[in-house]
Amino acid sequence: MGEEQILFRRLSVFVGGFSLEAAEAVSASGSIVAKNVLEILGRLVEQSLVVAKPEAKGNGVRYGMLEPVRQYSWEKLEESGEAEDAQRRHFAYFLALAEKADLIYGLLTGVKLTGAEGEAWMDRLEREYHNLRTSSSWAKERGDVEAGLRLVGALSWFWWMREYFGEGRNWTEGFLEKAAHGDCGCVDRARAKALLGAGMLTFRHGDLLRSTALLEEGLVTYRRLGDQAGTAATVAMLGYVRRAQGDLDRAEELSKEGLHLSRLLEDNRSATISLNTLGHIARRQGDLARATDLFGEALALFEERENRRGLLLVQSWRRSARTWRTWTRLGAARGKPQALRSTTRHGGSSFRLDQPRGRSALLGRGGARRVPVRGGPAQGIR
């Protein structure tokens, strides 16, 4: 059988398009040699069986099939008896891609890249998102829980940053549930990472109790494994969730531990989450000088990584703490909170500073003034 026919049917495993690199990795087997894939692809393009388009930002060429053509090609792949092997190679390639991105820029890396470099990795996963979904479905259908946990753990930070909160939560909790009720012999490290990811994504869905339970379970596992990177990341996030629950004492304890560990590991992401949490706790307790200092430390980490989104967020927090500190000093200097009866303007409205809504306007709480950054403090940490 001709090489064109073989490659044509094997390419049907891709959903939403594919790169040359992916085609070579997934389709090369038997009579199809990786170095010949480009030439054969060219012939399929000439026959209009495969579409080739230049990718944005100079990322090479993106190939794909019109859906009716892909469905026909898939039928031929199933008839050939090669579908299982092709799907296995497809999953292996995209698991490796997700884990490579995660290793460079994921949950436990400490952020070694600048914001722009991290965005480039996120963009690459975004381009392959349909294939990543297909890979997750394949692992679920086969009941390969450990492989599924590895994949969802690797994708958790991508899901968080690109705001696939609901979908990410469903995938991670689905595989975790299968691991809990089955005898998959899952590697603890893969499960712990999935627990961390699920805890983060569940928090963004507003389920604080479930988020806490997932993160606590992940923390126990990471401590047992002696995994400092996992412990630092989980402790930092758990501290943030505890603060959101109003448990300031536990949040402070966790965040101090997270800050200590993350500094030892040079983990800027976890350090910034812990600094932000401690800054908000200090602000809530009225220690505005300390809050300003803590937000300043977080600001320096964002500046180091050229993270514009994080800079805007923490600058706002630091500015509001400084402003409130200034008004407090003015009130004390006058012997009575006269200064606090002055007004401040936010969003076109005036608020008295001796009233809760006015204080919220300064401190960034409530509806008076919000910084339009989605995802909480970790959202900006890239």
Stockholm file with secondary structure:
# STOCKHOLM 1.0

chainA/1-382         MGEEQILFRRLSVFVGGFSLEAAEAVSASGSIVAKNVLEILGRLVEQSLVVAKPEAKGNGVRYGMLEPVRQYSWEKLEESGEAEDAQRRHFAYFLALAEKADLIYGLLTGVKLTGAEGEAWMDRLEREYHNLRTSSSWAKERGDVEAGLRLVGALSWFWWMREYFGEGRNWTEGFLEKAAHGDCGCVDRARAKALLGAGMLTFRHGDLLRSTALLEEGLVTYRRLGDQAGTAATVAMLGYVRRAQGDLDRAEELSKEGLHLSRLLEDNRSATISLNTLGHIARRQGDLARATDLFGEALALFEERENRRGLLLVQSWRRSARTWRTWTRLGAARGKPQALRSTTRHGGSSFRLDQPRGRSALLGRGGARRVPVRGGPAQGIR
#=GR chainA/1-382 SS CCHHHHHHHHGGGCSSCBCHHHHHHHHCBTTBCGGGHHHHHHHHHHTTSSEEEECGGGCCEEEECCHHHHHHHHHHHHHHTCHHHHHHHHHHHHHHHHHHHHHHHSTTSCCCSCHHHHHHHHHHHHHTHHHHHHHHHHHHHHTCHHHHHHHHHHHHHHHHHTTCHHHHHHHHHHHHHHHHHSCCCCCHHHHHHHHHHHHHHHHHTTCHHHHHHHHHHHHHHHHHHTCHHHHHHHHHHHHHHHHHHTCHHHHHHHHHHHHHHHHHHTCHHHHHHHHHHHHHHHHHTTCHHHHHHHHHHHHHHHHHTTCHHHHHHHHHHHHHHHHHHHHHHHHHHTTSTTGGGSEEEETTEEEETTSHHHHHHHHTCTTTCCCCCTTSGGGGCC
#=GC SS_cons         CCHHHHHHHHGGGCSSCBCHHHHHHHHCBTTBCGGGHHHHHHHHHHTTSSEEEECGGGCCEEEECCHHHHHHHHHHHHHHTCHHHHHHHHHHHHHHHHHHHHHHHSTTSCCCSCHHHHHHHHHHHHHTHHHHHHHHHHHHHHTCHHHHHHHHHHHHHHHHHTTCHHHHHHHHHHHHHHHHHSCCCCCHHHHHHHHHHHHHHHHHTTCHHHHHHHHHHHHHHHHHHTCHHHHHHHHHHHHHHHHHHTCHHHHHHHHHHHHHHHHHHTCHHHHHHHHHHHHHHHHHTTCHHHHHHHHHHHHHHHHHTTCHHHHHHHHHHHHHHHHHHHHHHHHHHTTSTTGGGSEEEETTEEEETTSHHHHHHHHTCTTTCCCCCTTSGGGGCC
//
